[in-house]
Amino acid sequence: MVSAADAPAADAARPSVAVLLAGQIRSLAEPPVRRELLLNVVRPTGASVLAHLSPEHEYSAWHNFSVGSVARDVTDDARTEALAAALRHDLRPVYLCIEPDEVVRNHPRWRGALLHRPQRWSVLFFRWLLLHGALQAEERRRGAAYTLVFRLRPDLLLTCTLPEPPDVLNWMGAYSALQHGDAALLMRRDAADVALRIYLHANATAPCAIAVEICVPGLLALRGHTVASMKLNTVALVRPEAFCGRPSSARLPEWLSCGRSSLSEGPPTTRPRCTATAARSATRAWNLTAHVQHWRERHRQARASRNGSSPAAWSPALPDPVPLAPDVQSLHHH
């Protein structure tokens, strides 16, 4: 197994990258997932890894295509310790915390659940806040701020390889942040100060009341940061193997329903570099007004479905027209 120790030594003159992992461990527990993360994100950029993870595994009905309540599994202490050892070996994190949501909610900075968000989302936002503190502590230790911060779901893979610094900056272009829904967010350091502190601001941020997918990019846009979107197939969410191949009435795309085709079998697969011009990883401007309209229409269709009208087909596609000025007043009056 390749480990982060094989990454090139840090160069103070080149841009530096911090990779932040937060949330339920899920398929990060599998060595192939950690290898892909290492080879396509951590190693090319010489990134520092910081992680605040939960040993709980919770899958709602749309994840495992079951009918009824959430499926939940809790990793015992022995398995948690073994996983922590594997993560330290493979990714060499400069900060690692693995604790369940119940423990996180006892943290002295916890202010309670957020409005409009289920408890698990509130805890995830709080983990981002704790990672922000860990990031600042690491920057004080190393005597320099990071240039870029890449926040990722633990079970997410890039289907392209991050370029080495300074070329990784070219993928972002002139944007402050490059996002993929709630799963991935590559940010310049000043944007990270806003995004990672969303727990403190979500209740007063209008887009957060509309959809979790537009909560963080919406706050960034309202704070004057420019945001771009990754293409849908730039990432893959790797579900546990037991959940793949089950029938689904939603007809979800493979990158979202399973993602295991993105795992390399045998020797590591060479992936194309993530660039703003490549077909796989091309970026486009993210527009707050268009996304607010999209999610309001989704909510309207859902209400119509519950009232007996024909449900609309689910589609992951989101509108990204020519950028418009965000209509901030309309956000606060709906």
C-alpha positions in Angstrom: 0.0 0.0 0.0 1.3 3.4 -1.0 1.2 5.9 1.9 1.4 9.6 2.3 5.0 9.3 3.3 5.8 8.8 -0.3 4.5 12.2 -1.3 7.0 14.8 -2.4 8.5 17.0 0.4 6.7 20.3 1.0 8.2 23.4 -0.7 7.5 26.6 1.1 7.6 28.5 -2.2 4.7 26.7 -3.8 1.0 26.8 -3.0 0.1 24.5 -0.1 -3.1 22.4 0.2 -5.0 21.0 3.1 -7.5 18.2 2.6 -10.3 18.1 5.2 -12.5 15.0 5.6 -15.6 15.2 7.8 -18.6 13.0 8.5 -19.3 9.3 8.6 -16.4 7.1 7.6 -18.5 4.8 5.4 -16.4 3.4 2.5 -13.2 5.3 3.6 -12.8 2.2 5.8 -11.9 0.3 2.6 -8.2 0.3 1.5 -9.0 0.9 -2.2 -10.9 4.1 -1.4 -8.0 5.4 0.7 -5.6 4.5 -2.1 -7.6 6.5 -4.6 -7.8 9.5 -2.3 -4.1 9.3 -1.7 -3.0 8.9 -5.3 -5.4 11.4 -6.9 -5.6 14.1 -4.2 -3.1 13.9 -1.4 0.1 12.7 -3.1 0.1 15.0 -6.2 -0.4 18.1 -4.2 1.6 17.2 -1.1 -1.5 17.9 0.9 -1.9 17.8 4.7 -4.8 15.7 5.8 -7.1 16.7 8.6 -10.1 14.5 9.5 -13.0 14.7 11.9 -15.0 11.4 11.4 -17.8 9.5 12.9 -17.7 5.7 13.4 -21.4 5.6 12.8 -22.7 4.5 9.4 -26.2 5.7 8.6 -27.9 5.1 5.2 -31.3 6.5 4.4 -33.7 4.8 2.1 -32.5 6.5 -1.0 -29.0 5.3 -0.4 -29.8 1.6 -0.1 -33.0 1.6 -2.2 -34.9 0.1 0.7 -38.4 1.0 1.9 -38.7 2.4 5.4 -36.4 3.7 8.0 -32.7 4.5 8.1 -30.2 1.6 8.3 -27.6 2.3 10.9 -24.4 0.6 12.0 -22.0 1.7 14.7 -18.4 0.6 14.6 -17.2 -0.8 17.9 -14.1 0.5 19.8 -11.8 -2.2 18.5 -12.7 -1.6 14.9 -12.5 2.2 15.4 -8.9 1.9 16.7 -7.9 -0.4 13.9 -9.4 2.0 11.4 -7.6 5.0 13.0 -4.3 3.1 12.7 -5.0 2.4 9.0 -5.8 6.0 8.3 -2.6 7.2 10.1 -0.6 4.7 8.1 -2.1 5.5 4.7 -2.9 9.2 4.8 -0.5 10.4 7.6 -3.1 13.0 8.9 -1.8 16.0 10.8 -5.1 15.9 12.7 -7.4 12.9 13.3 -10.5 12.7 15.5 -13.0 9.8 15.3 -16.0 10.1 17.6 -19.7 9.5 17.3 -22.3 12.3 17.0 -23.4 12.0 20.7 -19.9 12.8 21.8 -19.6 15.7 19.3 -22.9 17.2 20.7 -21.2 17.4 24.1 -18.5 19.7 22.9 -18.4 23.0 24.7 -18.8 25.0 21.5 -22.0 23.0 20.4 -24.9 25.4 20.3 -27.6 22.9 19.4 -29.3 21.8 16.2 -29.7 24.3 13.4 -33.0 25.5 12.1 -34.3 23.7 8.9 -31.6 21.0 9.2 -31.9 17.5 10.7 -29.7 16.7 13.7 -27.1 14.8 11.5 -26.6 17.8 9.3 -26.1 20.1 12.3 -23.4 17.8 13.6 -21.7 17.6 10.2 -21.6 21.4 10.0 -20.2 21.4 13.5 -17.5 19.0 12.5 -16.5 21.5 9.8 -16.2 24.2 12.5 -14.0 22.0 14.6 -11.8 21.2 11.5 -11.5 25.0 11.0 -10.0 25.2 14.5 -7.7 22.3 13.8 -6.6 23.9 10.5 -5.8 27.2 12.2 -3.8 25.3 14.9 -1.8 23.5 12.2 -1.1 26.7 10.4 0.3 28.2 13.6 2.4 25.1 14.1 3.9 25.2 10.6 4.2 29.0 10.6 2.3 29.5 7.3 -1.3 29.5 6.1 -2.4 27.0 3.5 -3.2 28.4 0.0 -6.1 26.0 -0.8 -8.4 23.9 1.4 -10.2 20.9 -0.1 -13.2 19.7 1.9 -14.4 16.3 0.9 -16.9 13.6 2.0 -15.0 10.6 3.3 -16.6 8.3 0.7 -16.0 10.6 -2.3 -13.4 10.1 -5.0 -12.3 12.4 -7.8 -12.4 10.9 -11.2 -9.5 13.1 -12.3 -6.2 13.7 -10.6 -5.4 17.1 -8.9 -2.5 18.8 -10.6 0.6 19.5 -8.7 0.9 23.1 -7.3 0.9 25.7 -8.7 -1.1 24.1 -11.5 -3.9 23.1 -9.2 -4.8 26.8 -9.0 -5.5 26.8 -12.8 -8.4 24.4 -12.2 -10.1 27.1 -10.1 -9.3 29.9 -12.5 -10.3 33.2 -11.0 -13.0 31.7 -8.7 -12.8 31.7 -4.9 -14.4 28.2 -4.6 -15.1 25.2 -6.8 -18.0 23.0 -5.5 -19.9 19.8 -6.1 -23.1 20.1 -4.1 -22.5 19.3 -0.5 -19.9 16.6 -1.3 -16.8 18.5 -2.4 -15.5 22.1 -2.0 -12.1 23.3 -3.2 -11.5 26.8 -1.7 -9.0 29.6 -1.5 -8.0 30.1 2.1 -10.1 33.2 2.7 -13.2 31.4 1.4 -12.5 28.5 3.7 -12.9 30.8 6.7 -16.5 31.4 5.6 -17.4 28.0 4.4 -16.0 26.0 7.4 -17.8 28.3 9.9 -21.3 27.7 8.3 -22.5 26.1 11.6 -22.3 29.6 13.1 -24.1 31.3 10.3 -26.6 28.8 8.8 -29.6 30.0 10.8 -29.3 33.5 9.4 -28.4 32.4 5.8 -31.5 32.3 3.6 -30.2 29.7 1.1 -29.7 27.2 4.0 -33.5 27.2 4.6 -34.1 26.2 1.0 -31.7 23.3 0.5 -28.6 22.0 2.1 -26.9 21.7 -1.3 -26.9 25.5 -1.7 -26.2 26.4 1.9 -22.5 26.8 1.8 -22.1 28.1 -1.8 -25.0 30.4 -1.1 -23.3 31.9 1.9 -20.1 32.3 -0.1 -21.9 34.1 -2.8 -23.7 36.4 -0.4 -20.3 37.2 1.2 -18.9 38.3 -2.2 -17.0 35.1 -3.1 -17.2 33.8 -6.7 -18.2 30.1 -7.0 -17.9 27.6 -9.8 -19.4 24.1 -10.2 -17.6 20.9 -11.0 -19.3 18.7 -13.6 -21.3 15.8 -12.1 -19.0 13.1 -13.3 -15.9 14.8 -11.7 -16.6 12.9 -8.5 -18.0 9.5 -7.5 -19.6 8.5 -4.2 -18.4 5.0 -3.4 -21.2 3.1 -1.7 -20.5 -0.1 0.3 -20.4 -3.0 -2.1 -23.5 -4.6 -0.4 -25.6 -1.6 -1.5 -24.5 -1.7 -5.2 -26.5 -3.6 -7.8 -29.8 -3.3 -5.9 -32.8 -2.3 -8.0 -33.7 1.4 -7.8 -36.9 3.1 -8.9 -35.1 6.4 -8.9 -32.7 5.4 -11.8 -29.8 7.2 -10.2 -26.6 7.6 -12.2 -23.7 5.2 -11.3 -21.5 7.9 -9.8 -24.2 8.6 -7.3 -25.8 5.2 -6.7 -22.6 3.1 -6.4 -19.4 4.7 -7.7 -17.4 1.5 -7.4 -16.5 1.5 -11.1 -14.2 4.4 -10.2 -12.0 2.2 -8.0 -8.9 0.8 -9.6 -8.3 -2.9 -9.6 -4.7 -4.0 -9.4 -2.1 -1.4 -10.3 -3.3 2.2 -9.8 -5.0 3.6 -12.9 -3.6 6.8 -14.4 -6.4 9.4 -14.4 -6.6 12.6 -16.5 -5.7 15.8 -14.7 -8.4 18.0 -13.3 -8.4 21.1 -15.5 -10.9 23.8 -16.3 -10.9 22.9 -20.0 -10.9 19.1 -20.0 -14.3 17.5 -20.9 -14.4 15.5 -17.6 -13.5 18.3 -15.2 -14.6 21.5 -16.9 -16.0 24.1 -14.6 -18.8 26.6 -15.0 -20.1 29.6 -13.0 -22.4 28.7 -10.1 -25.4 31.1 -9.9 -27.3 31.6 -6.6 -30.5 32.9 -8.1 -30.8 30.0 -10.6 -30.2 27.4 -7.9 -32.7 29.0 -5.5 -35.3 28.9 -8.3 -34.4 25.2 -9.0 -34.8 24.1 -5.4 -38.0 26.0 -4.9 -39.4 24.2 -8.0 -38.2 20.9 -6.6 -40.0 21.6 -3.3 -43.2 22.6 -5.2 -43.1 19.3 -7.2 -42.6 17.4 -4.0 -45.6 19.0 -2.4 -47.7 18.3 -5.5 -46.6 14.6 -5.3 -47.7 14.3 -1.7 -51.0 15.9 -2.6 -51.7 13.2 -5.2 -50.3 14.7 -8.4 -47.9 12.8 -10.6 -44.4 12.9 -9.2 -41.7 14.4 -11.4 -38.8 12.3 -12.4 -35.7 12.9 -10.2 -32.8 14.5 -12.0 -29.4 15.5 -10.6 -29.0 18.2 -13.2 -28.9 21.8 -11.9 -29.3 25.0 -13.9 -26.2 27.1 -14.5 -27.1 29.9 -17.0 -25.1 32.9 -17.7 -24.3 34.3 -14.2 -26.9 36.7 -12.9 -26.6 39.0 -9.9 -28.0 37.2 -6.9 -31.4 38.6 -6.0 -30.7 38.8 -2.2 -34.0 40.5 -1.4 -36.0 37.8 -3.0 -34.2 35.2 -0.8 -35.4 36.9 2.4 -39.0 37.4 1.2 -39.9 33.8 0.4 
